[in-house]
Amino acid sequence: MKVAVYPGTFDPITNGHLDIIRRAVSIFDRVVVGVAADNYKKTLFSLEERVELVRTVTRDIPGVTVKSFSGLLVDFARREEAVAIVRGLRAVSDFEYEFQMSIMNKKLASDLETVFLMTATEYSFLSSSIIRQAASLGGCIHGLVPPEVERVLLKRYGFL
């Protein structure tokens, strides 16, 4: 069984993330979405809230499991017996950072591959931070995030 991990902060998960998850599941037998505790970022949603949101919106995608993790990504991948790390790329700027990270991960775990998937064109501009900013100002985020996430964001910012 070929397992991949798809890590991220997912604060919040977007339709761009879901696009990558669905496509990764078509390549691998199982995809573990790793929600990073990430002590270096100030998040809008707690780790528990982010895990629950990701679980909610991926519940109907066969082959997907959702887990939180902290520490090195390669250690999490090894615990999950993954053969690959999946990363989505939106633009050249993403590639520079992700390329450096993939080299470092290869140094730490030479048996672990990094698989880059280009984000679908309609989501190439999307990021969780753009979604948070738009939602906080009352902007329309419909169609950019799953309905469950839209509801939670609007409620968090006092628009529901």
Buried (B, 14 or more C-beta within 10 A) or exposed (E): EEBBBBBBBBBBBBBBBBBBBBBBBEEBEBBBBBBBBBEEEEBBBEBEBBBBBBBBBBEEBEBBBBBBBEEEBBEBBBBBEBBBBBBBBBEEEBBEEBBEBBEEBBEBBEEBBBBBBBBBEEBBEBBBEBBBEBBBEEEEBEEBBBEBBBEBBBEBBEEE
